[in-house]
Amino acid sequence: MKFILSFHVFLLYSLLSIAQQQFVIQSEHLNAPDTIWAFIPDNKSQNQTYPLVYLLHGWSGTYRQWDKIIDCQSYSNEYNTIVVCPDGLYDSWYIDSPKEGENDFVSFFNSDLIPYMSQNYKINHDSIFITGFSMGGHGALYLSQNNPDYFLGSGSLSGLLDLTNWQNHYGISRVLGIEKSENNDKILWDYSVIGNANKLKPIDKIIISCGSEDAFLTNNNSFVNYGKEVGIDIVFIKNKGSHNAKYWKSAVREHFEFFYR
């Protein structure tokens, strides 16, 4: 495990407010360096620890995407919370890919990012949360499934939570190392949040949001119904909106309020 801060990062420190930091982690689990943007409350004190919220972006996005949708610093200040935006490397789907040469994001998150955050930030380890939109919604719950003791609560906004029937879209077939033309439902199920639903049981609370005009609404309905059948405590919020930044900007506040409570 290696942490490498590039020269560019030190330049960024001088351009950002003291409450914001960007750093780069070079990991053996990723095929490219990962840039992370952290927002720290302005009213920080030397002796205080803070809750932590990870925000994951969607397919084809970067670590900058969430701050284009909301003002992450204002959320950090308002909720007195450290907000962290890692880079999902365009289409990693935040999984450990079974294909040689693809990214192992779960391993990176657990072995590299979590230790880095613990070593460099004053975190209340009893109050760590994660959410994201679209691919990031899948990623937030998938990472929770693979490290449930780390998170107090998790969420998804418009997440693609069942990958079956979607192998021809968003780089999914390439990341999973499968052919588009073949019946790969078992592999798709095994790497889907819904296929690992039981692993979410240790998480205290799950919040799912999806717009009424979103193409993934049926996908979210199916996950929520299946999750409740296997005994997961899920809060499901379905309100007017589509699969776009306007909806995520509105809906993410409900996630912060949920985590704050």
ZADO-1210 file (C-alpha; in nm, 4 decimals, padded with zeros to 6 digits):
<atoms>
<atom x="00.0000" y="00.0000" z="00.0000" code="MET" pos="1"/>
<atom x="00.1434" y="00.3339" z="-00.1065" code="LYS" pos="2"/>
<atom x="00.0282" y="00.6912" z="-00.0615" code="PHE" pos="3"/>
<atom x="00.1770" y="00.9356" z="-00.3109" code="ILE" pos="4"/>
<atom x="00.1001" y="01.3066" z="-00.3011" code="LEU" pos="5"/>
<atom x="00.1926" y="01.4598" z="-00.6334" code="SER" pos="6"/>
<atom x="00.3469" y="01.8048" z="-00.6841" code="PHE" pos="7"/>
<atom x="00.0166" y="01.9157" z="-00.8341" code="HIS" pos="8"/>
<atom x="-00.1591" y="01.8460" z="-00.5072" code="VAL" pos="9"/>
<atom x="00.0596" y="02.0924" z="-00.3203" code="PHE" pos="10"/>
<atom x="-00.0288" y="02.3539" z="-00.5809" code="LEU" pos="11"/>
<atom x="-00.3939" y="02.2788" z="-00.5228" code="LEU" pos="12"/>
<atom x="-00.3561" y="02.3393" z="-00.1510" code="TYR" pos="13"/>
<atom x="-00.2591" y="02.6975" z="-00.2214" code="SER" pos="14"/>
<atom x="-00.5624" y="02.7485" z="-00.4454" code="LEU" pos="15"/>
<atom x="-00.8240" y="02.5898" z="-00.2204" code="LEU" pos="16"/>
<atom x="-00.9630" y="02.7246" z="00.1034" code="SER" pos="17"/>
<atom x="-00.8037" y="02.5880" z="00.4179" code="ILE" pos="18"/>
<atom x="-01.1217" y="02.3857" z="00.4696" code="ALA" pos="19"/>
<atom x="-01.0709" y="02.1966" z="00.1417" code="GLN" pos="20"/>
<atom x="-00.7966" y="01.9556" z="00.0489" code="GLN" pos="21"/>
<atom x="-00.7293" y="01.7502" z="-00.2617" code="GLN" pos="22"/>
<atom x="-00.4923" y="01.4556" z="-00.2483" code="PHE" pos="23"/>
<atom x="-00.3870" y="01.1745" z="-00.4792" code="VAL" pos="24"/>
<atom x="-00.3490" y="00.8090" z="-00.3825" code="ILE" pos="25"/>
<atom x="-00.1467" y="00.5812" z="-00.6063" code="GLN" pos="26"/>
<atom x="-00.2698" y="00.2304" z="-00.5270" code="SER" pos="27"/>
<atom x="-00.1668" y="-00.1131" z="-00.6448" code="GLU" pos="28"/>
<atom x="-00.5396" y="-00.1905" z="-00.6665" code="HIS" pos="29"/>
<atom x="-00.6099" y="00.0737" z="-00.9332" code="LEU" pos="30"/>
<atom x="-00.4778" y="00.1209" z="-01.2853" code="ASN" pos="31"/>
<atom x="-00.4661" y="00.5004" z="-01.2406" code="ALA" pos="32"/>
<atom x="-00.4064" y="00.7390" z="-00.9486" code="PRO" pos="33"/>
<atom x="-00.7201" y="00.8374" z="-00.7603" code="ASP" pos="34"/>
<atom x="-00.7814" y="01.2026" z="-00.6745" code="THR" pos="35"/>
<atom x="-00.9946" y="01.2695" z="-00.3658" code="ILE" pos="36"/>
<atom x="-01.1519" y="01.6002" z="-00.2635" code="TRP" pos="37"/>
<atom x="-01.2133" y="01.6471" z="00.1086" code="ALA" pos="38"/>
<atom x="-01.4212" y="01.9260" z="00.2645" code="PHE" pos="39"/>
<atom x="-01.3667" y="02.0025" z="00.6337" code="ILE" pos="40"/>
<atom x="-01.6019" y="02.2174" z="00.8464" code="PRO" pos="41"/>
<atom x="-01.4868" y="02.5784" z="00.8764" code="ASP" pos="42"/>
<atom x="-01.5524" y="02.5758" z="01.2496" code="ASN" pos="43"/>
<atom x="-01.3124" y="02.2892" z="01.3146" code="LYS" pos="44"/>
<atom x="-01.1318" y="02.2697" z="01.6466" code="SER" pos="45"/>
<atom x="-00.8181" y="02.0860" z="01.7521" code="GLN" pos="46"/>
<atom x="-00.9921" y="01.8483" z="01.9904" code="ASN" pos="47"/>
<atom x="-01.3123" y="01.7708" z="01.8018" code="GLN" pos="48"/>
<atom x="-01.3844" y="01.4682" z="01.5835" code="THR" pos="49"/>
<atom x="-01.6349" y="01.4809" z="01.2979" code="TYR" pos="50"/>
<atom x="-01.8815" y="01.2555" z="01.1202" code="PRO" pos="51"/>
<atom x="-01.7746" y="01.1554" z="00.7709" code="LEU" pos="52"/>
<atom x="-01.9887" y="01.1329" z="00.4564" code="VAL" pos="53"/>
<atom x="-01.8507" y="00.9823" z="00.1359" code="TYR" pos="54"/>
<atom x="-02.0184" y="01.1065" z="-00.1834" code="LEU" pos="55"/>
<atom x="-01.9759" y="00.8881" z="-00.4930" code="LEU" pos="56"/>
<atom x="-02.0292" y="01.0211" z="-00.8448" code="HIS" pos="57"/>
<atom x="-02.2046" y="00.8559" z="-01.1365" code="GLY" pos="58"/>
<atom x="-02.0913" y="00.6854" z="-01.4555" code="TRP" pos="59"/>
<atom x="-01.8451" y="00.8909" z="-01.6657" code="SER" pos="60"/>
<atom x="-01.8017" y="01.1473" z="-01.3856" code="GLY" pos="61"/>
<atom x="-01.5068" y="01.2486" z="-01.1680" code="THR" pos="62"/>
<atom x="-01.4379" y="01.3481" z="-00.8084" code="TYR" pos="63"/>
<atom x="-01.5438" y="01.7032" z="-00.9042" code="ARG" pos="64"/>
<atom x="-01.8958" y="01.6058" z="-01.0062" code="GLN" pos="65"/>
<atom x="-02.0671" y="01.6343" z="-00.6690" code="TRP" pos="66"/>
<atom x="-01.9329" y="01.9839" z="-00.6056" code="ASP" pos="67"/>
<atom x="-02.0799" y="02.0906" z="-00.9395" code="LYS" pos="68"/>
<atom x="-02.4213" y="01.9704" z="-00.8206" code="ILE" pos="69"/>
<atom x="-02.4090" y="02.1017" z="-00.4641" code="ILE" pos="70"/>
<atom x="-02.1731" y="02.3244" z="-00.2700" code="ASP" pos="71"/>
<atom x="-01.9951" y="02.0524" z="-00.0752" code="CYS" pos="72"/>
<atom x="-01.8251" y="02.3033" z="00.1536" code="GLN" pos="73"/>
<atom x="-02.1593" y="02.4504" z="00.2604" code="SER" pos="74"/>
<atom x="-02.2881" y="02.1001" z="00.3399" code="TYR" pos="75"/>
<atom x="-01.9734" y="02.0303" z="00.5399" code="SER" pos="76"/>
<atom x="-02.0249" y="02.3505" z="00.7378" code="ASN" pos="77"/>
<atom x="-02.3993" y="02.3103" z="00.7869" code="GLU" pos="78"/>
<atom x="-02.3830" y="01.9514" z="00.9099" code="TYR" pos="79"/>
<atom x="-02.0444" y="01.9885" z="01.0809" code="ASN" pos="80"/>
<atom x="-01.9294" y="01.6892" z="00.8790" code="THR" pos="81"/>
<atom x="-01.6263" y="01.5946" z="00.6739" code="ILE" pos="82"/>
<atom x="-01.7414" y="01.5369" z="00.3149" code="VAL" pos="83"/>
<atom x="-01.5184" y="01.3265" z="00.0908" code="VAL" pos="84"/>
<atom x="-01.5491" y="01.2807" z="-00.2867" code="CYS" pos="85"/>
<atom x="-01.3256" y="01.0067" z="-00.4346" code="PRO" pos="86"/>
<atom x="-01.2909" y="00.9438" z="-00.8070" code="ASP" pos="87"/>
<atom x="-01.4713" y="00.6387" z="-00.9435" code="GLY" pos="88"/>
<atom x="-01.2359" y="00.6328" z="-01.2443" code="LEU" pos="89"/>
<atom x="-01.5111" y="00.6884" z="-01.5029" code="TYR" pos="90"/>
<atom x="-01.6771" y="00.3457" z="-01.4924" code="ASP" pos="91"/>
<atom x="-01.5238" y="00.1291" z="-01.2191" code="SER" pos="92"/>
<atom x="-01.8708" y="00.0586" z="-01.0758" code="TRP" pos="93"/>
<atom x="-01.6873" y="00.0688" z="-00.7399" code="TYR" pos="94"/>
<atom x="-01.6336" y="-00.3085" z="-00.7463" code="ILE" pos="95"/>
<atom x="-01.3364" y="-00.5424" z="-00.7458" code="ASP" pos="96"/>
<atom x="-01.3453" y="-00.6360" z="-01.1127" code="SER" pos="97"/>
<atom x="-01.3020" y="-01.0070" z="-01.1946" code="PRO" pos="98"/>
<atom x="-01.1301" y="-00.9036" z="-01.5202" code="LYS" pos="99"/>
<atom x="-00.7527" y="-00.8813" z="-01.5312" code="GLU" pos="100"/>
<atom x="-00.6332" y="-00.5240" z="-01.5708" code="GLY" pos="101"/>
<atom x="-00.9518" y="-00.3584" z="-01.4454" code="GLU" pos="102"/>
<atom x="-00.9805" y="-00.1663" z="-01.1191" code="ASN" pos="103"/>
<atom x="-01.0310" y="-00.3288" z="-00.7783" code="ASP" pos="104"/>
<atom x="-01.2122" y="-00.0395" z="-00.6143" code="PHE" pos="105"/>
<atom x="-01.3351" y="-00.2250" z="-00.3047" code="VAL" pos="106"/>
<atom x="-00.9774" y="-00.3238" z="-00.2221" code="SER" pos="107"/>
<atom x="-00.8599" y="00.0331" z="-00.2824" code="PHE" pos="108"/>
<atom x="-01.1337" y="00.1739" z="-00.0613" code="PHE" pos="109"/>
<atom x="-01.0739" y="-00.0673" z="00.2264" code="ASN" pos="110"/>
<atom x="-00.6946" y="-00.0966" z="00.2092" code="SER" pos="111"/>
<atom x="-00.5924" y="00.2524" z="00.0974" code="ASP" pos="112"/>
<atom x="-00.8598" y="00.5193" z="00.1323" code="LEU" pos="113"/>
<atom x="-01.0004" y="00.4224" z="00.4727" code="ILE" pos="114"/>
<atom x="-00.6541" y="00.4101" z="00.6379" code="PRO" pos="115"/>
<atom x="-00.5564" y="00.7393" z="00.4760" code="TYR" pos="116"/>
<atom x="-00.8685" y="00.9107" z="00.6089" code="MET" pos="117"/>
<atom x="-00.8155" y="00.7655" z="00.9556" code="SER" pos="118"/>
<atom x="-00.4537" y="00.8743" z="00.9690" code="GLN" pos="119"/>
<atom x="-00.5026" y="01.2274" z="00.8377" code="ASN" pos="120"/>
<atom x="-00.8456" y="01.3463" z="00.9554" code="TYR" pos="121"/>
<atom x="-01.0200" y="01.3747" z="01.2919" code="LYS" pos="122"/>
<atom x="-01.3057" y="01.1333" z="01.2279" code="ILE" pos="123"/>
<atom x="-01.5780" y="01.0129" z="01.4605" code="ASN" pos="124"/>
<atom x="-01.5579" y="00.6458" z="01.3678" code="HIS" pos="125"/>
<atom x="-01.9046" y="00.5809" z="01.5067" code="ASP" pos="126"/>
<atom x="-02.0604" y="00.8189" z="01.2516" code="SER" pos="127"/>
<atom x="-01.9438" y="00.7268" z="00.9014" code="ILE" pos="128"/>
<atom x="-02.1860" y="00.7319" z="00.6078" code="PHE" pos="129"/>
<atom x="-02.1861" y="00.6895" z="00.2315" code="ILE" pos="130"/>
<atom x="-02.4189" y="00.7723" z="-00.0561" code="THR" pos="131"/>
<atom x="-02.3988" y="00.8439" z="-00.4282" code="GLY" pos="132"/>
<atom x="-02.6016" y="00.8769" z="-00.7456" code="PHE" pos="133"/>
<atom x="-02.6513" y="00.6343" z="-01.0364" code="SER" pos="134"/>
<atom x="-02.3311" y="00.4256" z="-01.0591" code="MET" pos="135"/>
<atom x="-02.2353" y="00.5897" z="-00.7298" code="GLY" pos="136"/>
<atom x="-02.5612" y="00.4721" z="-00.5712" code="GLY" pos="137"/>
<atom x="-02.4678" y="00.1179" z="-00.6639" code="HIS" pos="138"/>
<atom x="-02.1156" y="00.1827" z="-00.5377" code="GLY" pos="139"/>
<atom x="-02.2247" y="00.3253" z="-00.2028" code="ALA" pos="140"/>
<atom x="-02.4306" y="00.0202" z="-00.1147" code="LEU" pos="141"/>
<atom x="-02.1821" y="-00.2246" z="-00.2679" code="TYR" pos="142"/>
<atom x="-01.8944" y="-00.0796" z="-00.0629" code="LEU" pos="143"/>
<atom x="-02.1200" y="-00.0982" z="00.2438" code="SER" pos="144"/>
<atom x="-02.1829" y="-00.4647" z="00.1745" code="GLN" pos="145"/>
<atom x="-01.8112" y="-00.5284" z="00.1618" code="ASN" pos="146"/>
<atom x="-01.7321" y="-00.3416" z="00.4851" code="ASN" pos="147"/>
<atom x="-02.0598" y="-00.3182" z="00.6815" code="PRO" pos="148"/>
<atom x="-01.8952" y="-00.2556" z="01.0194" code="ASP" pos="149"/>
<atom x="-01.7405" y="00.0670" z="00.8906" code="TYR" pos="150"/>
<atom x="-02.0665" y="00.2461" z="00.8082" code="PHE" pos="151"/>
<atom x="-02.3461" y="00.3585" z="01.0381" code="LEU" pos="152"/>
<atom x="-02.5750" y="00.4416" z="00.7456" code="GLY" pos="153"/>
<atom x="-02.5748" y="00.4166" z="00.3672" code="SER" pos="154"/>
<atom x="-02.7750" y="00.5571" z="00.0799" code="GLY" pos="155"/>
<atom x="-02.8375" y="00.5543" z="-00.2918" code="SER" pos="156"/>
<atom x="-02.9807" y="00.8176" z="-00.5258" code="LEU" pos="157"/>
<atom x="-03.1189" y="00.6795" z="-00.8532" code="SER" pos="158"/>
<atom x="-02.8837" y="00.3837" z="-00.8203" code="GLY" pos="159"/>
<atom x="-02.8640" y="00.0970" z="-01.0679" code="LEU" pos="160"/>
<atom x="-02.8925" y="-00.1647" z="-00.7940" code="LEU" pos="161"/>
<atom x="-02.9571" y="-00.4678" z="-01.0152" code="ASP" pos="162"/>
<atom x="-02.7129" y="-00.4992" z="-01.3070" code="LEU" pos="163"/>
<atom x="-02.8986" y="-00.7818" z="-01.4817" code="THR" pos="164"/>
<atom x="-03.0438" y="-00.6726" z="-01.8161" code="ASN" pos="165"/>
<atom x="-02.7976" y="-00.3812" z="-01.8256" code="TRP" pos="166"/>
<atom x="-02.4814" y="-00.5568" z="-01.9434" code="GLN" pos="167"/>
<atom x="-02.4830" y="-00.3694" z="-02.2764" code="ASN" pos="168"/>
<atom x="-02.4712" y="-00.0296" z="-02.1051" code="HIS" pos="169"/>
<atom x="-02.2274" y="00.1920" z="-01.9103" code="TYR" pos="170"/>
<atom x="-01.9217" y="-00.0324" z="-01.9554" code="GLY" pos="171"/>
<atom x="-02.0695" y="-00.3029" z="-01.7334" code="ILE" pos="172"/>
<atom x="-01.9842" y="-00.5968" z="-01.9605" code="SER" pos="173"/>
<atom x="-01.6219" y="-00.4817" z="-01.9957" code="ARG" pos="174"/>
<atom x="-01.5730" y="-00.4256" z="-01.6206" code="VAL" pos="175"/>
<atom x="-01.7175" y="-00.7694" z="-01.5436" code="LEU" pos="176"/>
<atom x="-01.5253" y="-00.9384" z="-01.8256" code="GLY" pos="177"/>
<atom x="-01.8345" y="-01.0817" z="-01.9924" code="ILE" pos="178"/>
<atom x="-01.9658" y="-01.0886" z="-02.3477" code="GLU" pos="179"/>
<atom x="-02.2624" y="-00.8704" z="-02.4325" code="LYS" pos="180"/>
<atom x="-02.4225" y="-01.1436" z="-02.6407" code="SER" pos="181"/>
<atom x="-02.4168" y="-01.4170" z="-02.3755" code="GLU" pos="182"/>
<atom x="-02.6563" y="-01.4914" z="-02.0925" code="ASN" pos="183"/>
<atom x="-02.4543" y="-01.3741" z="-01.7931" code="ASN" pos="184"/>
<atom x="-02.7329" y="-01.3204" z="-01.5411" code="ASP" pos="185"/>
<atom x="-02.5520" y="-01.5072" z="-01.2619" code="LYS" pos="186"/>
<atom x="-02.2380" y="-01.2927" z="-01.2898" code="ILE" pos="187"/>
<atom x="-02.4450" y="-00.9756" z="-01.3161" code="LEU" pos="188"/>
<atom x="-02.6496" y="-01.0801" z="-01.0113" code="TRP" pos="189"/>
<atom x="-02.3397" y="-01.1709" z="-00.8108" code="ASP" pos="190"/>
<atom x="-02.1900" y="-00.8238" z="-00.8669" code="TYR" pos="191"/>
<atom x="-02.5162" y="-00.6380" z="-00.8074" code="SER" pos="192"/>
<atom x="-02.6232" y="-00.4753" z="-00.4829" code="VAL" pos="193"/>
<atom x="-02.9482" y="-00.6743" z="-00.4958" code="ILE" pos="194"/>
<atom x="-02.7565" y="-01.0008" z="-00.5307" code="GLY" pos="195"/>
<atom x="-02.5735" y="-00.9279" z="-00.2039" code="ASN" pos="196"/>
<atom x="-02.8648" y="-00.7727" z="-00.0164" code="ALA" pos="197"/>
<atom x="-02.8167" y="-00.9860" z="00.2964" code="ASN" pos="198"/>
<atom x="-02.4785" y="-00.8210" z="00.3554" code="LYS" pos="199"/>
<atom x="-02.6545" y="-00.4911" z="00.4278" code="LEU" pos="200"/>
<atom x="-02.8260" y="-00.6245" z="00.7404" code="LYS" pos="201"/>
<atom x="-02.5540" y="-00.4979" z="00.9798" code="PRO" pos="202"/>
<atom x="-02.6009" y="-00.1405" z="00.8512" code="ILE" pos="203"/>
<atom x="-02.8214" y="00.0485" z="01.0946" code="ASP" pos="204"/>
<atom x="-03.0238" y="00.2328" z="00.8304" code="LYS" pos="205"/>
<atom x="-03.0458" y="00.2431" z="00.4508" code="ILE" pos="206"/>
<atom x="-03.1988" y="00.5307" z="00.2546" code="ILE" pos="207"/>
<atom x="-03.2973" y="00.4939" z="-00.1112" code="ILE" pos="208"/>
<atom x="-03.4192" y="00.7817" z="-00.3286" code="SER" pos="209"/>
<atom x="-03.5398" y="00.7715" z="-00.6878" code="CYS" pos="210"/>
<atom x="-03.7350" y="01.0096" z="-00.9096" code="GLY" pos="211"/>
<atom x="-04.0788" y="00.9157" z="-01.0384" code="SER" pos="212"/>
<atom x="-03.9658" y="00.9677" z="-01.4010" code="GLU" pos="213"/>
<atom x="-03.6310" y="00.7895" z="-01.3629" code="ASP" pos="214"/>
<atom x="-03.5565" y="00.4949" z="-01.5940" code="ALA" pos="215"/>
<atom x="-03.4135" y="00.3137" z="-01.2889" code="PHE" pos="216"/>
<atom x="-03.7330" y="00.3447" z="-01.0824" code="LEU" pos="217"/>
<atom x="-03.8449" y="-00.0138" z="-01.1453" code="THR" pos="218"/>
<atom x="-03.4931" y="-00.1269" z="-01.0573" code="ASN" pos="219"/>
<atom x="-03.5111" y="00.0622" z="-00.7266" code="ASN" pos="220"/>
<atom x="-03.8620" y="-00.0628" z="-00.6474" code="ASN" pos="221"/>
<atom x="-03.7451" y="-00.4215" z="-00.6976" code="SER" pos="222"/>
<atom x="-03.4448" y="-00.3746" z="-00.4696" code="PHE" pos="223"/>
<atom x="-03.6488" y="-00.2106" z="-00.1927" code="VAL" pos="224"/>
<atom x="-03.9112" y="-00.4858" z="-00.2013" code="ASN" pos="225"/>
<atom x="-03.6496" y="-00.7598" z="-00.2053" code="TYR" pos="226"/>
<atom x="-03.4482" y="-00.5914" z="00.0687" code="GLY" pos="227"/>
<atom x="-03.7476" y="-00.5667" z="00.2983" code="LYS" pos="228"/>
<atom x="-03.8264" y="-00.9332" z="00.2356" code="GLU" pos="229"/>
<atom x="-03.4829" y="-01.0330" z="00.3658" code="VAL" pos="230"/>
<atom x="-03.5124" y="-00.8047" z="00.6681" code="GLY" pos="231"/>
<atom x="-03.3221" y="-00.4869" z="00.5761" code="ILE" pos="232"/>
<atom x="-03.4375" y="-00.1599" z="00.7330" code="ASP" pos="233"/>
<atom x="-03.4887" y="00.0646" z="00.4273" code="ILE" pos="234"/>
<atom x="-03.6314" y="00.4145" z="00.4012" code="VAL" pos="235"/>
<atom x="-03.7534" y="00.4615" z="00.0429" code="PHE" pos="236"/>
<atom x="-03.8215" y="00.8116" z="-00.0876" code="ILE" pos="237"/>
<atom x="-03.9896" y="00.8367" z="-00.4273" code="LYS" pos="238"/>
<atom x="-04.0731" y="01.1863" z="-00.5417" code="ASN" pos="239"/>
<atom x="-04.0995" y="01.3820" z="-00.8641" code="LYS" pos="240"/>
<atom x="-03.7814" y="01.3918" z="-01.0680" code="GLY" pos="241"/>
<atom x="-03.5688" y="01.2357" z="-01.3393" code="SER" pos="242"/>
<atom x="-03.2188" y="01.0920" z="-01.3678" code="HIS" pos="243"/>
<atom x="-03.0398" y="01.4256" z="-01.3601" code="ASN" pos="244"/>
<atom x="-02.8464" y="01.6744" z="-01.1492" code="ALA" pos="245"/>
<atom x="-03.1573" y="01.8758" z="-01.0662" code="LYS" pos="246"/>
<atom x="-03.3082" y="01.5756" z="-00.8885" code="TYR" pos="247"/>
<atom x="-02.9840" y="01.4760" z="-00.7109" code="TRP" pos="248"/>
<atom x="-02.9314" y="01.8303" z="-00.5869" code="LYS" pos="249"/>
<atom x="-03.2743" y="01.8249" z="-00.4257" code="SER" pos="250"/>
<atom x="-03.2723" y="01.4657" z="-00.3008" code="ALA" pos="251"/>
<atom x="-02.9256" y="01.4539" z="-00.1438" code="VAL" pos="252"/>
<atom x="-03.0308" y="01.6927" z="00.1317" code="ARG" pos="253"/>
<atom x="-03.2725" y="01.4271" z="00.2555" code="GLU" pos="254"/>
<atom x="-02.9762" y="01.1904" z="00.2825" code="HIS" pos="255"/>
<atom x="-02.7731" y="01.4380" z="00.4870" code="PHE" pos="256"/>
<atom x="-03.0734" y="01.4992" z="00.7122" code="GLU" pos="257"/>
<atom x="-03.1208" y="01.1242" z="00.7481" code="PHE" pos="258"/>
<atom x="-02.7540" y="01.0735" z="00.8391" code="PHE" pos="259"/>
<atom x="-02.7589" y="01.3739" z="01.0734" code="TYR" pos="260"/>
<atom x="-03.0562" y="01.2343" z="01.2670" code="ARG" pos="261"/>
</atoms>
